[in-house]
Amino acid sequence: MKTENWSNKDFVLKRIKKDGYYLYYASKELRNNKEVVLAAVKQNPWALQFASKELQQDKDVLLESVKKPGFCLTSKNFCY
């Protein structure tokens, strides 16, 4: 895959809807895009760690990330 693809929102959305961990490869701009991050954490809550610091603290993103059983948040961001 070409590096520039990871800056393409449509390309990234297709990948993260199958596996949220692909957020890791997304460009910095897309890791700060709420739509992209929400799609990633909806598919896999652990993708939250790859979101921008700002979106890691966003109410909507956090609420989406705790919807799946087995995932929780602590003051350190994650609970294993």
N, C-alpha and C positions, 0 to 999 in steps of 0.2 A: 504494500500500500504506500502510496506517495504521502509524504509529510503534509503537503498542502491540503490533502483531503480532511485532515483533522481540524482544519479551520473552516470547513464547509458544514454549516448547520444541518442541512438535510442528510448529508453523509453520516455525521455523528449521531443524529437522532435515530437513524435506521439501526446503527450498531448498538446503541445503548438500550434500545427497546428490546433487544435480544439478550444483552448482558450489560448491566449498569456499570460494570468495572471498566468498560471502554472509556468511561469519562476520564480515566487516567491519561489517555492519549490525546484527549481533546485540547485544543489551543487554550491559552490562558483566558482569552476573551469568552470562549464558550463555557469554560469552567466557572465563569461569572455570569452566565446567562441563566436566568431563573427557569425558563421553560426547559432547557436542556438538563439542568440539574434535577428538576422535579421528575423528569422522565427517567433519569438514571436511578434516583433513590426509590422511585416507585418500583422499578424492576429489581433493584438490589440495594437495600438500605446502607450497606457497607460502602457504597460508592460516595457517600457523604464526605468521606475523608479526602476525596479528590476535588471537591468543590472549592471555590474561593472561600477565604476566611469569612468574608461578608455573608455569603449564602449559607455557610455552615451555621450561622446564627440567625438566619431568616425563619420566622415563625412558621410560614407555610411549608418550607422545606423540612424543618424539624418535625412538624406534625406528620408529614408524608412518610418520613423515615421510620417513625415508630409504629406505623400501622401493621407491619409484619411481625408475627410472633418471634421471640428470640432476640430482638434488637431493642436496646434501651440506651438512653443517654445519661451521662453523669456530668459532673462539673469538669471532668477531663475530656469531654466530648463523646467518648464511646464506652460501652460496657460490654465485655466479652463473656 
